[in-house]
């Protein structure tokens, strides 16, 4: 959700959203600008109503007073960094992942698939609290059987853009601001360290360094490789 501008920067917003004058709606709770705009409209409407009822234009000063208070509050909150911008609007109170919470005793000594490309019955999908599907510290105790992250890019992008502001300097849309938000290689609890290591390094049979001569290449020119030279001499 995008918050409307405060009326100091765009006075026309008071007219465009003239129907919003109650400063305690859900939208106002999430957006400081929206709340102060509604507060200002309420003061203006109240001043006009009192001026009509009392038949005195002096009561129009009530709207001016409300507007002055709203402007002062906006400037003060801006200096304190407490302006609410509504990025958390679409985040519910759901748990960070949609995976069921199981008894840890049920998965003792069980293999948890976490190798990239390996199919699994369950996956962890992006949520607005955890768009990159990383293992959270709270999940180690609360979700001890968390399945691996799903291979999803579009949904992850949607959640990320919901709760984080875009980088205004990223004119080429290279999503530079996402570099610090990446999915970790191990995304299960407990982490499948062995599976990830095998996916990275495992080759069929022994390597040359482990004594498998069929994996050795001796035509290395002037380069001296000690273990190969030793094996060839022996």
Secondary structure, DSSP 8 states (H G I E B T S, - for coil): ------TTT-TTHHHHTTT---TTSHHHHHBHHHHHHHHHHHHHHHHHHHHHHHT-GGGGHHHHHHHHHHHHHHHHHHHHT---B-TTTT--SS-SS-S----GGGGTT-----STT---S--B---SS-TT----HHHHHH-TT---B---SHHHHHHHHHHS---TT-TT---GGGTT----S--SSS--HHHHHHHHH--SS--GGGT-GGG-----TT---HHHHHHHH-
